[in-house]
């Protein structure tokens, strides 16, 4: 069985201020992605768009458990992580629209976004495993006190690079934390049909590292698990593998109607919305009330409106600029 974390022994606590920050970041990610979907259907965003709605608690736990200098390789649904880490929403949105003022000058698009200023790169699915291990090796050789976090979906966990990377990270005791954000579907293939174990955390045993199976709809649980694993990595004890179970609220991409999911399952998803779950927790803890929550929503909605204006006003790259970007990428 996957290990259970003894939070009391670790003495990992969350103050009221951090509770509020994580909640704000979750609401920001949710409202931002909902606006992205609206813009997609208006024809403002082209190509593919992979919503991360339902992963907000996992994103918040990951981002706030790490230090500013730590490095994150997010999944292809990582827009929420980008904005939680401080990337301007206008630049993220401009990138999704392939605009010149996007965080990659419109060249990365939805799947290959990068923001070096916050030490974050989003790459090809499955490619984040060897990249994160290489980054962690560099950190160790340079004797830096950084941690590399590699986030991936349950579908990627069956790639050969997953096993090769975990093995190498364990042999060399590299400062890397592997986090599987398991939303129970790899495109349309359910987790129980694609994977022989009940949790990817069980696979940690084969690579001599701790493995933890966490409720990915509870930001506090994710935060504590990632914090413990990051502390372990930073102290030189090596990697950990965490699986956070989430629910994919939307389809794999905007054109996926989810016909492979039952009506009962989708109704259960709506009932168990993690933002509502967080509101119940914070209300019970007397950290937030309805008035404060409404103010948070109003502030974020205003910020998103400004981001949309910024992205809409951003020009498309010229042909010459596009060619120059291509030349630079080949150097």
C-alpha positions as CSV (number, residue, x, y, z in Angstrom):
1,X,0.0,0.0,0.0
2,X,1.0,3.6,-0.6
3,X,2.4,5.3,2.5
4,X,0.3,7.6,4.7
5,X,1.9,10.9,5.7
6,X,2.1,11.6,9.5
7,X,1.4,15.3,9.4
8,X,1.5,15.7,13.1
9,X,5.1,14.3,13.2
10,X,6.1,16.6,10.4
11,X,4.6,19.6,12.2
12,X,3.5,21.1,8.9
13,X,1.0,23.8,9.7
14,X,-0.9,26.3,7.7
15,X,-1.8,29.7,9.1
16,X,-5.0,31.6,8.2
17,X,-3.1,33.9,5.9
18,X,-1.8,31.0,3.8
19,X,-5.3,29.4,3.7
20,X,-6.6,32.7,2.2
21,X,-3.8,32.9,-0.4
22,X,-4.3,29.4,-1.5
23,X,-8.1,29.9,-1.8
24,X,-7.6,33.1,-3.8
25,X,-5.2,31.3,-6.1
26,X,-7.7,28.5,-6.7
27,X,-10.5,31.0,-7.5
28,X,-8.2,32.9,-9.8
29,X,-7.3,29.8,-11.7
30,X,-10.9,28.7,-12.0
31,X,-12.3,32.0,-13.2
32,X,-9.4,32.5,-15.6
33,X,-9.9,29.1,-17.2
34,X,-13.6,29.6,-17.5
35,X,-13.0,32.9,-19.3
36,X,-10.5,31.1,-21.6
37,X,-13.3,28.7,-22.6
38,X,-15.6,31.6,-23.4
39,X,-12.9,33.2,-25.5
40,X,-12.2,29.9,-27.3
41,X,-15.8,29.6,-28.3
42,X,-15.8,33.2,-29.5
43,X,-12.9,32.3,-31.8
44,X,-10.4,34.3,-30.0
45,X,-8.3,31.3,-29.0
46,X,-7.5,28.8,-31.8
47,X,-6.2,25.2,-32.0
48,X,-6.4,23.1,-28.8
49,X,-7.1,24.2,-25.3
50,X,-6.8,21.7,-22.4
51,X,-8.8,22.9,-19.4
52,X,-7.4,22.2,-15.9
53,X,-10.7,22.9,-14.2
54,X,-10.9,20.5,-11.3
55,X,-7.1,20.6,-10.6
56,X,-7.0,23.9,-8.7
57,X,-6.5,22.5,-5.3
58,X,-3.6,20.4,-6.5
59,X,-2.0,23.4,-8.2
60,X,-2.3,25.5,-5.1
61,X,-0.8,22.9,-2.9
62,X,2.1,22.5,-5.2
63,X,2.9,26.1,-5.8
64,X,2.7,27.3,-2.2
65,X,4.6,24.3,-0.8
66,X,7.7,25.3,-2.9
67,X,10.2,28.1,-2.5
68,X,10.4,30.9,-5.1
69,X,13.7,29.5,-6.5
70,X,12.4,26.0,-7.0
71,X,11.6,24.8,-10.5
72,X,8.3,23.4,-11.8
73,X,7.7,21.4,-14.9
74,X,3.8,21.5,-15.1
75,X,1.4,19.4,-17.2
76,X,-0.1,20.6,-20.4
77,X,-3.0,21.8,-18.3
78,X,-0.7,24.1,-16.3
79,X,-2.2,27.5,-17.0
80,X,-3.4,27.7,-13.4
81,X,0.1,27.0,-12.1
82,X,1.5,29.8,-14.2
83,X,-0.8,32.5,-12.9
84,X,-0.5,31.1,-9.3
85,X,3.2,31.5,-9.5
86,X,2.9,35.1,-10.6
87,X,2.9,35.2,-14.4
88,X,0.7,38.0,-15.6
89,X,-2.7,36.7,-16.7
90,X,-2.7,39.1,-19.7
91,X,0.6,37.5,-21.0
92,X,-0.7,34.0,-20.5
93,X,-3.9,34.8,-22.3
94,X,-2.0,36.6,-25.1
95,X,0.1,33.4,-25.5
96,X,-3.0,31.3,-25.8
97,X,-4.1,33.6,-28.5
98,X,-0.6,33.3,-30.2
99,X,-0.1,37.1,-29.8
100,X,3.2,39.0,-29.8
101,X,2.9,40.1,-26.2
102,X,2.4,36.5,-24.9
103,X,4.9,35.1,-22.4
104,X,6.6,33.2,-25.3
105,X,5.9,35.9,-28.0
106,X,3.0,33.7,-29.2
107,X,5.3,30.8,-30.2
108,X,4.5,28.4,-27.4
109,X,0.7,28.4,-27.5
110,X,-1.3,26.2,-25.1
111,X,1.0,23.2,-24.8
112,X,4.5,24.6,-24.8
113,X,4.3,27.7,-22.6
114,X,7.3,28.8,-20.6
115,X,8.1,31.5,-18.0
116,X,11.8,31.4,-17.0
117,X,11.2,34.4,-14.7
118,X,9.3,32.1,-12.4
119,X,11.4,29.0,-13.2
120,X,8.6,27.2,-15.1
121,X,8.5,25.3,-18.4
122,X,5.7,23.4,-20.0
123,X,6.8,20.8,-22.5
124,X,5.9,17.8,-24.6
125,X,3.7,15.3,-22.7
126,X,6.0,12.8,-20.9
127,X,9.2,14.7,-21.8
128,X,9.1,16.5,-18.4
129,X,10.5,13.4,-16.7
130,X,14.0,13.4,-18.2
131,X,14.1,17.2,-18.3
132,X,13.3,17.5,-14.6
133,X,15.8,14.8,-13.7
134,X,18.5,16.6,-15.7
135,X,17.6,19.9,-14.0
136,X,17.8,18.2,-10.6
137,X,21.2,16.7,-11.5
138,X,22.4,20.2,-12.3
139,X,21.1,21.5,-9.0
140,X,22.9,18.8,-7.1
141,X,26.2,19.3,-9.0
142,X,26.1,23.0,-8.4
143,X,25.3,22.4,-4.8
144,X,22.2,24.6,-4.8
145,X,19.4,24.2,-2.3
146,X,16.7,24.1,-5.0
147,X,14.0,21.5,-5.6
148,X,12.6,20.4,-9.0
149,X,9.0,19.4,-9.2
150,X,7.8,17.3,-12.1
151,X,4.0,17.3,-12.5
152,X,2.4,14.9,-14.9
153,X,-0.9,13.2,-15.7
154,X,-1.9,9.6,-15.1
155,X,-1.5,8.8,-18.8
156,X,2.1,9.9,-18.8
157,X,2.8,7.5,-15.9
158,X,2.8,4.6,-18.3
159,X,5.6,6.1,-20.5
160,X,9.0,4.5,-20.4
161,X,10.5,7.8,-19.5
162,X,8.6,7.7,-16.2
163,X,10.3,4.5,-15.0
164,X,13.7,5.5,-16.4
165,X,13.6,8.9,-14.7
166,X,12.5,7.6,-11.3
167,X,15.2,5.0,-11.3
168,X,17.9,7.5,-12.1
169,X,16.6,10.1,-9.6
170,X,16.6,7.4,-6.9
171,X,20.1,6.1,-7.7
172,X,21.6,9.5,-7.5
173,X,19.3,10.9,-4.7
174,X,18.3,13.8,-6.8
175,X,16.3,16.7,-5.4
176,X,13.2,16.1,-7.4
177,X,9.5,15.6,-6.4
178,X,7.3,13.7,-8.9
179,X,3.6,14.6,-8.6
180,X,1.1,12.6,-10.6
181,X,-2.1,14.7,-11.0
182,X,-4.4,11.8,-11.6
183,X,-7.7,13.1,-13.1
184,X,-8.8,9.5,-13.8
185,X,-8.7,9.8,-17.6
186,X,-5.9,9.8,-20.2
187,X,-7.9,11.5,-23.0
188,X,-10.9,9.1,-23.0
189,X,-9.3,6.0,-21.4
190,X,-10.1,5.6,-17.7
191,X,-7.4,5.0,-15.2
192,X,-8.7,1.6,-14.1
193,X,-8.5,0.4,-17.7
194,X,-5.0,1.8,-18.4
195,X,-3.1,1.0,-15.2
196,X,-2.7,-2.2,-13.2
197,X,-2.2,-0.5,-9.8
198,X,-4.8,1.4,-7.9
199,X,-2.4,4.3,-7.4
200,X,0.8,5.3,-9.1
201,X,2.1,6.0,-5.6
202,X,2.5,2.2,-5.2
203,X,5.2,2.3,-8.0
204,X,7.5,4.3,-5.7
205,X,8.4,1.1,-3.9
206,X,10.1,-0.3,-7.0
207,X,12.5,2.7,-7.0
208,X,13.2,2.9,-3.2
209,X,11.4,6.2,-2.6
210,X,8.4,7.3,-0.5
211,X,5.1,7.1,-2.3
212,X,2.0,9.0,-1.1
213,X,-1.6,8.8,-2.3
214,X,-3.4,12.2,-1.6
215,X,-6.8,13.7,-2.0
216,X,-6.2,16.2,-4.8
217,X,-9.4,18.1,-4.1
218,X,-8.1,19.2,-0.7
219,X,-5.4,21.9,-1.1
220,X,-4.3,21.5,2.5
221,X,-3.5,17.8,2.0
222,X,-1.6,18.4,-1.2
223,X,0.4,21.3,0.4
224,X,1.5,19.1,3.3
225,X,2.5,16.2,1.1
226,X,4.5,18.3,-1.3
227,X,6.1,20.3,1.6
228,X,7.2,17.1,3.2
229,X,8.6,15.7,-0.1
230,X,10.3,19.0,-0.9
231,X,11.9,19.2,2.5
232,X,13.2,15.7,2.1
233,X,14.6,16.5,-1.4
234,X,16.2,19.7,-0.2
235,X,18.0,18.0,2.6
236,X,19.7,15.5,0.2
237,X,17.5,12.5,0.9
238,X,16.4,12.1,-2.6
239,X,13.1,12.0,-4.6
240,X,9.5,11.2,-3.7
241,X,6.4,10.2,-5.7
242,X,3.1,11.7,-4.9
243,X,-0.2,10.9,-6.6
244,X,-3.0,13.4,-6.1
245,X,-6.4,12.2,-7.1
246,X,-8.5,14.9,-8.8
247,X,-11.5,15.0,-11.1
248,X,-11.5,16.3,-14.6
249,X,-14.5,18.6,-14.8
250,X,-14.3,19.2,-18.5
251,X,-13.3,17.1,-21.5
252,X,-9.7,16.4,-22.5
253,X,-9.9,19.4,-24.7
254,X,-12.6,21.9,-25.7
255,X,-13.9,19.7,-28.5
256,X,-14.3,16.7,-26.2
257,X,-18.0,16.3,-25.1
258,X,-17.1,13.4,-22.7
259,X,-19.5,10.9,-24.2
260,X,-17.5,8.1,-22.5
261,X,-18.5,9.3,-19.0
262,X,-21.9,8.5,-17.4
263,X,-24.5,11.1,-16.5
264,X,-24.2,9.9,-12.9
265,X,-20.5,10.5,-12.8
266,X,-20.8,14.0,-14.2
267,X,-23.5,14.9,-11.7
268,X,-21.3,13.7,-8.9
269,X,-18.4,15.9,-10.2
270,X,-20.7,18.9,-10.0
271,X,-21.8,18.1,-6.5
272,X,-18.2,17.7,-5.2
273,X,-16.8,20.9,-6.6
274,X,-13.5,21.6,-4.9
275,X,-14.0,25.4,-4.7
276,X,-17.3,24.9,-2.8
277,X,-15.4,22.4,-0.6
278,X,-12.8,25.0,0.2
279,X,-15.4,27.6,1.0
280,X,-17.1,25.2,3.5
281,X,-13.7,24.6,5.1
282,X,-12.7,28.2,5.4
283,X,-16.2,29.2,6.7
284,X,-16.0,26.5,9.3
285,X,-12.6,27.7,10.4
286,X,-13.9,31.3,10.6
287,X,-11.2,32.4,8.2
288,X,-13.5,33.8,5.6
289,X,-17.2,34.8,5.4
290,X,-19.5,35.4,2.4
291,X,-18.6,39.1,2.3
292,X,-14.9,38.5,2.1
293,X,-15.4,35.7,-0.4
294,X,-17.5,38.0,-2.7
295,X,-14.7,40.7,-2.6
296,X,-12.2,38.0,-3.7
297,X,-14.3,37.1,-6.6
298,X,-15.0,40.7,-7.6
299,X,-11.2,41.6,-7.5
300,X,-10.2,38.6,-9.6
301,X,-13.0,39.1,-12.1
302,X,-11.8,42.7,-12.6
303,X,-8.2,41.5,-13.0
304,X,-9.3,39.0,-15.7
305,X,-11.2,41.7,-17.5
306,X,-8.0,43.7,-17.7
307,X,-6.1,40.6,-18.9
308,X,-8.6,40.1,-21.7
309,X,-8.2,43.8,-22.8
310,X,-4.4,43.4,-22.8
311,X,-4.5,40.2,-24.9
312,X,-7.1,41.5,-27.3
313,X,-4.9,44.6,-27.9
314,X,-1.7,42.6,-28.4
315,X,-0.7,42.3,-32.1
316,X,0.1,39.0,-33.9
317,X,3.8,38.5,-34.7
318,X,4.7,39.5,-38.2
319,X,6.0,36.9,-40.7
320,X,9.6,38.3,-40.3
321,X,9.3,38.1,-36.5
322,X,8.0,34.5,-36.7
323,X,11.0,33.5,-38.9
324,X,13.4,35.2,-36.5
325,X,11.9,33.4,-33.5
326,X,12.4,30.1,-35.4
327,X,16.0,30.9,-36.1
328,X,16.7,31.8,-32.5
329,X,15.1,28.5,-31.3
330,X,17.5,26.6,-33.6
331,X,20.6,28.2,-32.1
